[in-house]
Amino acid sequence: MALPLDVLEKSMNQKLILLLKDGRMIEGKLTGYDEYMNMVLDDVEETIEENKRRLGTIILRGNNVVSISLQ
């Protein structure tokens, strides 16, 4: 089984899809992270139900993330 930080290491500069605790979906390119799984994402698009909006660059706190998948 892969450790979460190892997965993030291999996912650098790749598009990720993240499901957040509040039900939002975030898609963006991973450009950085720390040991707490806080992430910096570029070219982010947020999806809430059927509505999409562009957010640009964000810093996402790791404890808000339910799941991470590669696009």
VEXTI-404777 format. One record per residue: residue in three letters; x negated, z negated, y negated of N, C-alpha, C in turn. Coordinates in steps of 0.2 Angstrom, whole numbers, plus 2048, in hexadecimal, padded with zeros to 3 digits. Layout:
! residues N
   type   n.u   n.w   n.v   ca.u   ca.w   ca.v   c.u   c.w   c.v
    ala     X     Z     Y      X      Z      Y     X     Z     Y
...
END
This chain:
! residues 71
   type   n.u   n.w   n.v   ca.u   ca.w   ca.v   c.u   c.w   c.v
    met   7FC   800   806    800    800    800   7FC   800   7FA
    ala   7FD   804   7F5    7F9    805    7EF   7FB   7FF   7EA
    leu   7F7   7FD   7E6    7F8    7F8    7E1   7FA   7FB   7DB
    pro   7FF   7F8   7D7    802    7FB    7D1   7FD   7FE   7CC
    leu   7F7   7FA   7CB    7F2    7FC    7C6   7EE   802   7C9
    asp   7EE   802   7CF    7EA    808    7D2   7EE   80F   7D1
    val   7F5   80E   7D2    7FA    813    7D1   7F9   816   7CA
    leu   7F9   811   7C5    7F9    813    7BE   7F2   816   7BC
    glu   7ED   814   7BF    7E6    817    7BE   7E6   81E   7C0
    lys   7EA   820   7C6    7EA    827    7C9   7EF   82B   7C5
    ser   7F3   828   7C1    7F9    82B    7BD   7F7   82C   7B6
    met   7F1   82B   7B4    7EF    82C    7AD   7EF   833   7AB
    asn   7F2   834   7A5    7F3    83B    7A2   7F8   83F   7A6
    gln   7FC   83C   7AA    802    840    7AE   808   83D   7AB
    lys   80D   842   7AC    814    840    7AA   817   83B   7AF
    leu   81A   836   7AC    81D    831    7B0   825   830   7AF
    ile   829   82E   7B3    830    82C    7B2   830   825   7B4
    leu   833   821   7AF    833    81A    7AF   83B   818   7AF
    leu   83D   813   7B3    844    810    7B3   843   809   7B0
    leu   846   808   7AA    846    801    7A7   84B   7FD   7A9
    lys   84A   7F6   7A8    84F    7F1    7AA   856   7F2   7A7
    asp   856   7F5   7A1    85D    7F6    79D   860   7FD   79F
    gly   85D   800   7A4    860    806    7A7   85E   80D   7A4
    arg   85A   80C   79F    857    812    79B   852   815   7A0
    met   851   81C   79F    84C    820    7A2   847   822   79D
    ile   841   821   79E    83B    824    799   837   829   79D
    glu   836   82E   79A    831    833    79D   82C   834   797
    gly   825   834   79A    820    835    795   819   835   799
    lys   814   837   795    80D    838    798   80A   831   797
    leu   807   82E   79C    803    828    79C   7FD   829   799
    thr   7FB   826   793    7F5    826    790   7F1   820   790
    gly   7F4   81A   792    7F0    814    793   7F4   80F   796
    tyr   7F1   809   798    7F4    804    79B   7F0   7FE   79B
    asp   7F2   7F8   79C    7EE    7F2    79D   7F0   7EE   7A4
    glu   7EC   7E8   7A5    7ED    7E5    7AB   7F4   7E2   7AC
    tyr   7F8   7E2   7A6    7FF    7DF    7A7   804   7E5   7A8
    met   802   7EB   7A9    806    7F1    7AA   809   7F3   7A3
    asn   807   7F1   79D    809    7F3    797   807   7FA   797
    met   80B   7FF   794    809    806    794   809   809   78E
    val   805   80E   78C    805    813    787   807   819   789
    leu   80D   81C   787    810    822    789   810   827   783
    asp   80E   82D   784    80F    833    77F   815   837   781
    asp   817   83B   77C    81C    840    77D   822   83D   781
    val   825   837   77F    82A    834    782   831   836   781
    glu   835   837   786    83C    839    785   840   833   789
    glu   845   830   785    849    82B    788   850   82E   78A
    thr   852   82C   790    859    82E    792   85D   828   793
    ile   863   828   78F    868    822    790   86E   826   792
    glu   871   825   798    876    829    79B   875   830   79A
    glu   879   834   796    878    83B    796   874   83D   78F
    asn   872   838   78B    86F    839    785   868   838   785
    lys   864   83D   782    85D    83D    782   85A   83D   77B
    arg   855   83A   77A    852    83A    773   84A   839   774
    arg   847   83D   76F    83F    83D    770   83D   837   76C
    leu   838   833   76F    835    82D    76B   82E   82E   769
    gly   82A   833   76C    823    834    76A   81F   830   76E
    thr   81B   82C   76B    816    827    76E   819   820   76E
    ile   819   81D   774    81B    816    774   816   811   778
    ile   817   80B   777    814    806    77B   81A   802   77E
    leu   819   802   785    81E    800    789   81C   7F9   78D
    arg   81F   7F4   78C    81E    7EE    78F   81F   7EE   797
    gly   81A   7EC   79B    81B    7ED    7A2   820   7EA   7A5
    asn   822   7E4   7A3    828    7E0    7A6   82F   7E3   7A5
    asn   82F   7E8   7A1    836    7EC    7A0   837   7F1   7A6
    val   831   7F3   7A9    832    7F9    7AE   834   7F6   7B5
    val   839   7FA   7B7    83C    7F9    7BE   838   7FD   7C3
    ser   837   804   7C2    834    808    7C6   830   80E   7C2
    ile   82B   810   7C5    827    816    7C2   826   81B   7C8
    ser   827   822   7C5    826    827    7CA   823   82D   7C6
    leu   81F   831   7CA    81C    837    7C7   821   83C   7C6
    gln   821   840   7C1    825    846    7C0   823   84C   7C3
END
